[in-house]
Amino acid sequence: MGIGASIVLIALGLILALAVDISLSGLDLQLVGWILAAVGVVGLLITLTMLNRRRTTVREEAVLRDPPVVRREERVIREDPPPPPY
């Protein structure tokens, strides 16, 4: 049962329990209204609990990795000094 269906049951039940004043033989509309409202409240609580449980169990964490380090090797070319003059 979803949130919308639960709210509809609560509203319909409270309307029957509090606003309707019709007597039917063998059927108490006030009791039916209170039962529908109670079922709607229970359904709403279950739906919200299930939604909350789904939200907390699914977690995505970003994995941050260090960028690769590129090392350059510098080559130093040394020239031998010129020979001393004779």
trRosetta pair geometry for C-beta under 8 A, 3 or more apart (Angstrom, degrees):
i j d omega theta_ij theta_ji phi_ij phi_ji
1 5 4.9 -119 -165 86 86 129
1 6 5.7 104 140 -58 114 87
1 43 4.0 -43 94 -160 145 124
1 46 7.3 71 55 73 102 119
1 47 6.2 -97 92 -59 75 117
2 5 5.1 96 53 12 74 100
2 6 7.0 -134 99 -5 40 91
2 47 6.1 106 -150 -129 28 145
3 6 5.8 -59 -151 37 30 112
3 7 6.4 27 155 -18 66 107
3 44 6.5 67 -131 -127 62 80
3 47 5.5 -170 -67 124 65 149
3 48 7.5 79 -95 -63 101 80
4 7 5.9 -57 -148 36 30 108
4 8 6.4 31 154 -19 65 106
5 8 5.6 -52 -147 36 33 113
5 9 6.4 33 154 -18 65 105
5 40 8.0 -149 129 -124 61 84
5 43 6.8 -76 101 143 96 148
6 9 5.8 -55 -149 37 31 110
6 10 6.4 32 153 -19 65 105
6 40 4.8 126 -170 -165 61 71
6 41 7.4 123 -175 -72 107 15
6 43 4.1 -162 -100 98 103 106
6 44 3.7 152 154 -65 150 80
6 47 6.1 -133 -24 9 144 139
7 10 5.6 -51 -146 36 34 112
7 11 6.2 31 156 -17 66 106
7 40 6.9 124 -79 -173 11 121
7 44 7.0 87 -57 -89 63 123
8 11 5.9 -57 -146 39 29 108
8 12 6.1 25 158 -15 66 110
8 40 7.4 -154 72 -119 46 126
9 12 5.9 -55 -139 42 28 108
9 13 5.9 29 160 -19 64 111
9 36 5.2 -143 -173 175 83 85
9 37 7.1 170 138 -96 78 28
9 39 5.7 -86 164 91 143 95
9 40 3.2 -177 94 -79 102 106
9 43 6.6 68 44 35 147 140
10 13 5.9 -60 -146 39 25 110
10 14 6.3 18 160 -14 63 109
10 36 7.7 -176 -89 131 22 80
10 37 5.3 66 -138 -137 56 68
10 40 3.6 -156 -52 118 70 146
10 41 6.2 95 -96 -55 111 69
10 44 7.1 3 -40 -29 130 136
11 14 6.1 -59 -145 39 27 105
11 15 6.3 29 156 -20 64 107
11 40 7.8 -175 7 -153 53 170
12 15 5.7 -55 -148 35 30 112
12 16 6.4 25 156 -14 64 107
12 33 7.6 -142 131 -130 61 76
12 36 5.6 -72 96 144 96 146
12 40 7.9 150 44 -55 87 143
13 16 5.8 -58 -148 40 30 107
13 17 6.0 21 158 -14 67 113
13 32 7.8 -140 -128 129 76 59
13 33 4.6 128 -170 -174 56 57
13 34 6.5 120 177 -86 108 9
13 35 7.0 -143 -132 70 121 43
13 36 3.1 -168 -83 89 103 93
13 37 3.1 -160 111 -45 136 71
13 38 7.3 -156 -178 6 162 55
13 39 7.5 160 -65 40 147 87
13 40 5.9 -152 7 3 133 127
14 17 5.6 -56 -135 43 32 107
14 18 5.5 -7 176 12 70 117
14 19 7.8 56 133 -5 66 100
14 33 6.6 128 -79 175 10 109
14 37 5.2 90 -53 -94 72 129
15 18 6.9 -72 -126 51 17 84
15 19 5.0 -41 -158 38 59 123
15 20 6.5 62 144 -25 72 100
15 33 6.9 -140 72 -134 47 122
16 19 7.6 -24 -54 49 10 80
16 20 5.2 -23 -137 23 45 131
16 29 5.2 -125 -174 168 99 92
16 30 7.0 -178 138 -101 79 30
16 32 5.8 -68 145 92 147 92
16 33 2.9 -166 91 -85 95 108
16 36 6.6 69 37 35 135 135
17 20 7.9 57 8 36 13 92
17 29 7.9 -158 -82 132 39 71
17 30 5.1 79 -136 -153 59 64
17 33 3.1 -163 -46 110 74 128
17 34 4.8 100 -103 -54 136 70
17 37 6.3 -47 -7 -14 142 135
18 33 7.2 -156 -5 144 59 151
20 29 5.5 -75 101 131 128 141
20 30 7.8 -160 74 -72 91 65
20 33 7.2 172 36 -61 115 141
22 29 6.1 47 65 5 88 155
24 27 4.3 -16 94 61 120 104
24 29 6.5 92 16 -38 112 103
27 32 7.0 6 179 -33 94 133
28 31 4.0 50 100 14 116 113
28 32 6.6 163 92 -13 61 84
29 32 5.3 -51 -144 39 38 114
29 33 6.1 45 154 -25 67 103
30 33 5.6 -52 -149 34 31 115
30 34 6.5 28 154 -16 64 103
31 34 5.8 -52 -147 37 33 108
31 35 6.3 34 153 -20 65 105
32 35 5.7 -55 -148 37 31 112
32 36 6.3 30 154 -18 66 106
33 36 5.8 -55 -146 37 30 109
33 37 6.3 29 155 -18 65 107
34 37 5.6 -53 -145 38 32 112
34 38 6.3 34 155 -20 65 106
35 38 5.8 -55 -148 37 30 111
35 39 6.3 30 154 -18 65 106
36 39 5.7 -53 -145 37 31 110
36 40 6.3 34 154 -21 64 107
37 40 5.6 -55 -149 36 31 114
37 41 6.5 31 153 -19 65 104
38 41 5.7 -52 -147 35 32 110
38 42 6.4 30 155 -15 65 106
39 42 5.8 -55 -146 40 31 110
39 43 6.1 32 154 -19 65 109
40 43 5.7 -55 -144 39 29 111
40 44 6.2 31 156 -21 64 106
41 44 5.7 -54 -147 35 30 112
41 45 6.4 29 155 -18 64 105
42 45 5.8 -55 -149 37 31 110
42 46 6.4 29 154 -17 65 107
43 46 5.8 -55 -145 38 31 109
43 47 6.1 31 156 -19 66 108
44 47 5.7 -55 -144 37 29 111
44 48 6.3 24 159 -14 65 108
45 48 6.0 -58 -144 40 28 106
45 49 6.2 30 156 -21 64 109
46 49 5.7 -57 -147 37 29 113
46 50 6.3 27 156 -17 65 107
47 50 5.9 -57 -149 37 29 108
47 51 6.4 27 155 -17 64 107
48 51 5.7 -53 -144 38 33 111
48 52 6.2 33 157 -19 65 107
49 52 5.8 -56 -146 38 29 110
49 53 6.3 31 154 -22 64 107
50 53 5.6 -52 -145 34 31 113
50 54 6.5 32 155 -19 63 104
51 54 5.8 -54 -150 34 32 110
51 55 6.5 30 154 -19 64 106
52 55 5.8 -55 -149 34 33 111
52 56 6.5 20 159 -12 66 108
53 56 6.3 -63 -147 39 29 102
53 57 6.3 17 162 -14 66 113
54 57 6.3 -65 -143 38 27 102
54 58 6.4 4 169 -1 65 113
55 58 6.8 -72 -145 43 23 94
56 59 7.8 -7 179 -53 39 100
66 69 7.7 -8 137 -39 115 92
